[in-house]
């Protein structure tokens, strides 16, 4: 009887050992592998969702690329890459004919690398310089009220390495009204031109006729290498 009981107990222990060994050696690794696979599949699904959204956004953006190119064309003509001197001369000729003035002369200076504009210094509400009040204990009298005006517009993306200006001078003759119309057209033409000066003189023995010298600047985008050469010049 005791021998049979021991045999039964031994058989039960052997079965338990087999079950534990099967769990450790077979079932548990499979469960761990399945859990890892589920986690990896979830990660891949999330990645696919993100990539699908990015692809949809790219398709949406690409659908409007023609309109974007169309909007950039006037900007590229306004401030071209390089001096584009022949196109500028053609524009001046066409504007002169359109506004009834005679083109007497046109000069263009060498390109000059752009010099960034320093932002205006901060001013306290009472009109004193903030830096001065921090470094000095003396009372600084408030300056006279300045004439109101727009502060200079600055952009960190416009630097001496990618932007250049060219001084231009244009001599024309015609009626005073036509000359003024010509100057106005210069400032709204295809090529961006900032007029900085206008001098006129009456033409002897020609009532109402004047000669005019118009000075200003045109601009161009340049590469880093070209800007270096411009700055050295």
Secondary structure, 3 states (H helix, E strand, C coil): CHHHHHHHHHHHHHHHHHHHHHHHHHHHHHHHHHHHHHHHHHHHHHHHHHHHHHHHHHHHHHHCHHHHHHHHHHHHHHCCECCCHHHHHHHHHHHHHHCCCEEEEEEECCCEECCCCCCCCCECCCCCEHHHHHHCCCCCCCCCCCCCCCCCCCCCCCCCCCEEEEEEEEEEEEEHHHHHHHHHHHCCCCCCEEEEEEEEEECCCCCCEEEEEEEEEEEEECCHHHHHHHHHC
